[in-house]
Amino acid sequence: MLLIHCPYCQEERSELEFRGAGDAHIARPQNIASISDEEFEAYFFLRDNPKGLIFERWRHIHGCGRFFNAARDTISDKFIMTYKAGEPKPEIGAASVPHAPVETYEAMEGEAQ
């Protein structure tokens, strides 16, 4: 089970209390009615799926109900930090993200047949 720190409640709670809400810090169009279909598609649907550090929006749905942002490592699924919505994106270097070996079936049991 993941424990996620809510920056508003100031508590670590079970992942079951939270819902992911997509990427954080998305540049939204100033006038969405004036953009082309291709620009709308890129803004609304297309997202990067990087391996490593990402910034996401989360909601403490079964707690305070507020949205916040989180920096999470997609390799280990660990939350590096959480911070309140509206705060600037923190500068976090890739070197500060600890990478423990990821347990996979292949690492534990050998190649799958």
C-alpha positions as a Markdown table, in Angstrom:
| # | Residue | x | y | z |
|---|---|---|---|---|
| 1 | Met | 0.0 | 0.0 | 0.0 |
| 2 | Leu | 1.2 | 3.5 | -0.8 |
| 3 | Leu | 1.1 | 6.2 | 1.8 |
| 4 | Ile | 0.5 | 9.7 | 0.3 |
| 5 | His | 1.1 | 12.9 | 2.3 |
| 6 | Cys | -1.7 | 15.4 | 2.0 |
| 7 | Pro | -0.2 | 18.9 | 2.2 |
| 8 | Tyr | -3.5 | 20.3 | 3.5 |
| 9 | Cys | -4.3 | 17.7 | 6.2 |
| 10 | Gln | -0.5 | 17.4 | 7.0 |
| 11 | Glu | -1.0 | 13.6 | 7.3 |
| 12 | Glu | 0.2 | 10.5 | 5.4 |
| 13 | Arg | -2.9 | 8.5 | 4.4 |
| 14 | Ser | -3.6 | 5.3 | 2.4 |
| 15 | Glu | -3.6 | 5.6 | -1.3 |
| 16 | Leu | -7.3 | 4.4 | -1.2 |
| 17 | Glu | -8.3 | 7.9 | 0.1 |
| 18 | Phe | -6.9 | 9.6 | -3.1 |
| 19 | Arg | -7.6 | 9.8 | -6.8 |
| 20 | Gly | -5.2 | 10.8 | -9.5 |
| 21 | Ala | -6.3 | 13.7 | -11.6 |
| 22 | Gly | -3.7 | 13.8 | -14.5 |
| 23 | Asp | -0.7 | 15.9 | -15.2 |
| 24 | Ala | 0.2 | 18.9 | -13.2 |
| 25 | His | 1.4 | 22.3 | -14.5 |
| 26 | Ile | -0.3 | 22.0 | -18.0 |
| 27 | Ala | -0.2 | 25.2 | -20.0 |
| 28 | Arg | -3.8 | 25.8 | -20.8 |
| 29 | Pro | -4.8 | 27.9 | -23.8 |
| 30 | Gln | -5.8 | 31.5 | -23.1 |
| 31 | Asn | -8.9 | 31.3 | -25.5 |
| 32 | Ile | -9.8 | 27.7 | -26.0 |
| 33 | Ala | -12.5 | 28.6 | -28.5 |
| 34 | Ser | -9.9 | 30.1 | -30.9 |
| 35 | Ile | -7.6 | 27.1 | -31.2 |
| 36 | Ser | -7.6 | 24.6 | -34.0 |
| 37 | Asp | -8.8 | 21.0 | -33.6 |
| 38 | Glu | -5.2 | 19.8 | -33.7 |
| 39 | Glu | -4.1 | 22.2 | -30.9 |
| 40 | Phe | -7.2 | 21.1 | -28.8 |
| 41 | Glu | -6.3 | 17.5 | -29.3 |
| 42 | Ala | -2.7 | 18.1 | -28.2 |
| 43 | Tyr | -3.9 | 20.1 | -25.1 |
| 44 | Phe | -6.7 | 17.9 | -24.1 |
| 45 | Phe | -5.7 | 14.3 | -25.0 |
| 46 | Leu | -2.0 | 14.0 | -25.7 |
| 47 | Arg | 0.3 | 13.5 | -22.6 |
| 48 | Asp | 3.8 | 12.3 | -22.2 |
| 49 | Asn | 4.4 | 9.1 | -20.3 |
| 50 | Pro | 8.0 | 9.4 | -19.2 |
| 51 | Lys | 9.9 | 6.9 | -17.2 |
| 52 | Gly | 11.1 | 8.5 | -14.0 |
| 53 | Leu | 10.1 | 11.8 | -12.3 |
| 54 | Ile | 6.6 | 13.2 | -13.1 |
| 55 | Phe | 4.4 | 15.9 | -11.7 |
| 56 | Glu | 0.8 | 15.0 | -11.1 |
| 57 | Arg | -2.4 | 16.4 | -9.7 |
| 58 | Trp | -4.1 | 14.4 | -7.0 |
| 59 | Arg | -7.3 | 14.8 | -4.9 |
| 60 | His | -7.8 | 13.7 | -1.3 |
| 61 | Ile | -11.3 | 12.5 | -2.2 |
| 62 | His | -12.0 | 10.7 | 1.2 |
| 63 | Gly | -10.3 | 13.4 | 3.3 |
| 64 | Cys | -10.3 | 17.2 | 2.9 |
| 65 | Gly | -11.4 | 16.9 | -0.8 |
| 66 | Arg | -8.8 | 19.3 | -2.0 |
| 67 | Phe | -6.5 | 19.1 | -5.0 |
| 68 | Phe | -2.7 | 19.1 | -4.6 |
| 69 | Asn | 0.3 | 18.3 | -6.7 |
| 70 | Ala | 2.8 | 15.5 | -6.3 |
| 71 | Ala | 6.2 | 14.6 | -7.7 |
| 72 | Arg | 6.3 | 10.8 | -8.2 |
| 73 | Asp | 8.9 | 8.4 | -9.6 |
| 74 | Thr | 7.2 | 6.1 | -12.1 |
| 75 | Ile | 9.9 | 3.5 | -11.8 |
| 76 | Ser | 9.5 | 2.8 | -8.1 |
| 77 | Asp | 6.0 | 4.4 | -7.8 |
| 78 | Lys | 7.3 | 6.4 | -4.8 |
| 79 | Phe | 6.1 | 9.9 | -4.0 |
| 80 | Ile | 9.1 | 12.2 | -3.8 |
| 81 | Met | 7.1 | 15.1 | -2.4 |
| 82 | Thr | 3.6 | 16.7 | -2.4 |
| 83 | Tyr | 2.7 | 20.4 | -2.4 |
| 84 | Lys | -0.3 | 22.6 | -2.5 |
| 85 | Ala | -2.1 | 23.4 | -5.7 |
| 86 | Gly | -1.1 | 26.8 | -7.1 |
| 87 | Glu | 2.5 | 26.5 | -5.8 |
| 88 | Pro | 5.2 | 26.6 | -8.4 |
| 89 | Lys | 6.7 | 23.4 | -9.8 |
| 90 | Pro | 9.7 | 22.6 | -7.5 |
| 91 | Glu | 13.1 | 22.1 | -8.9 |
| 92 | Ile | 13.9 | 18.4 | -8.3 |
| 93 | Gly | 16.9 | 16.9 | -10.0 |
| 94 | Ala | 16.9 | 13.3 | -11.3 |
| 95 | Ala | 19.9 | 12.6 | -9.0 |
| 96 | Ser | 17.7 | 13.3 | -6.0 |
| 97 | Val | 15.2 | 10.5 | -6.9 |
| 98 | Pro | 16.4 | 7.3 | -5.3 |
| 99 | His | 16.1 | 4.3 | -7.5 |
| 100 | Ala | 15.8 | 1.0 | -5.6 |
| 101 | Pro | 15.8 | -2.1 | -7.7 |
| 102 | Val | 12.3 | -2.8 | -9.1 |
| 103 | Glu | 11.1 | -6.2 | -8.3 |
| 104 | Thr | 9.8 | -8.0 | -11.4 |
| 105 | Tyr | 8.9 | -11.5 | -12.1 |
| 106 | Glu | 12.0 | -11.9 | -14.3 |
| 107 | Ala | 14.3 | -10.6 | -11.5 |
| 108 | Met | 12.7 | -12.9 | -9.0 |
| 109 | Glu | 12.0 | -16.0 | -11.0 |
| 110 | Gly | 13.9 | -15.8 | -14.3 |
| 111 | Glu | 12.6 | -15.2 | -17.8 |
| 112 | Ala | 8.9 | -15.8 | -18.3 |
| 113 | Gln | 8.1 | -18.7 | -20.6 |
